[in-house]
Amino acid sequence: MAYAKHLTKITDINKFYLENIINKGDVTIDATMGNGYDTKYLAEKVGEKGFVYAFDIQEEALKSTRKKLEKEGYLDRAKLILDGHENIDKYVKEEVSCVLFNLGYLPRAKHLIITKPDTTLKAIKSSLEILKENGIISIAIYTGHDGGQEEKDSIYNFVNNLNQDEFNVLESKFLNQVNNPPQLILIEKKKSQ
Ligand SMILES: C[S@@+](CC[C@H](N)C(=O)[O-])C[C@H]1O[C@@H](n2cnc3c(N)ncnc32)[C@H](O)[C@@H]1O
C-alpha cells in the first residue's frame, strides 16, 4: 500500500506512527468501521495469520466494509460486528497491538449517528485492558459537528490523567488550519519494568 508523503490528513499521519507497531499475525481492533478504510488497512498490516475485530452500529458500514475486504480477499481475517465499541469486552478476549478510533459520523451518511463521550470512553477503557505492552490506541478526534467538542473534552480529561509510568500519551494537531482541524491522540502502553 502506498502511504501519503505529506502532512495533510490526520489519518495518514496516524499511519506514520503505526508503521512499526502492527506486525504480521497481530490481533487488532477497528473501533469505528465506517466505510472500512481503516479495517482494510489493519487487515493488510496483520496479514493472513492476523485478525481484525471491527465495530460499527450502522448496517451500512458493515456492508461497505465487507465489500472492500472481499475485493482484497481479506474477509477471513476480519470479524465485522454490528454492535457498539462500548461492548468490545464482550467480543475480544485476547491481547491486541492496536485499536483505532476514528470518531464522529460516517462520511456521506446522516450526521445524526455520531460517536458519543460515554460510549467512546468505555471503549477506550476496555481497550486499555487488552492492549499489549508497546501496543497503541489511536484516536482521531473531530470537533466541527454538534457534540464533537464535548467528546473531545471528555477524552482529553481522561487521557491527561493516565499514569505516565504506565502509558505514553501523545497529541498531534494542525496549528495553522482553520475550521476545527482534527486532533490525533496516541496512547502507548509502556513495557512493565
Ligand atoms: C468517522 S466514521 C469512521 C470512518 C472509518 N474508520 C473509515 O475508515 O471509513 C465514525 C463511525 O463510527 C460509528 N459509530 C458511532 N457510534 C459507534 C459506537 N458506539 N460503536 C461503534 N461505532 C460507532 C459511526 O456509525 C461511523 O460509521
The ligand as a Gaussian input file, in Angstrom:
#p B3LYP/6-31G(d) Opt

LIG

0 1
 C      -15.689000       8.775000      11.070000
 S      -16.589000       7.298000      10.898000
 C      -15.329000       6.064000      10.788000
 C      -14.576000       6.015000       9.499000
 C      -13.874000       4.698000       9.254000
 N      -12.814000       4.447000      10.208000
 C      -13.394000       4.503000       7.831000
 O      -12.234000       4.061000       7.638000
 O      -14.168000       4.748000       6.909000
 C      -17.276000       7.012000      12.514000
 C      -18.112000       5.754000      12.608000
 O      -18.371000       5.484000      13.988000
 C      -19.594000       4.802000      14.042000
 N      -20.106000       4.746000      15.420000
 C      -20.885000       5.637000      16.095000
 N      -21.106000       5.202000      17.347000
 C      -20.478000       3.999000      17.469000
 C      -20.340000       3.047000      18.521000
 N      -20.909000       3.250000      19.715000
 N      -19.617000       1.928000      18.292000
 C      -19.026000       1.710000      17.077000
 N      -19.115000       2.579000      16.038000
 C      -19.825000       3.710000      16.239000
 C      -20.480000       5.558000      13.075000
 O      -21.576000       4.768000      12.682000
 C      -19.490000       5.845000      11.939000
 O      -19.581000       4.888000      10.932000

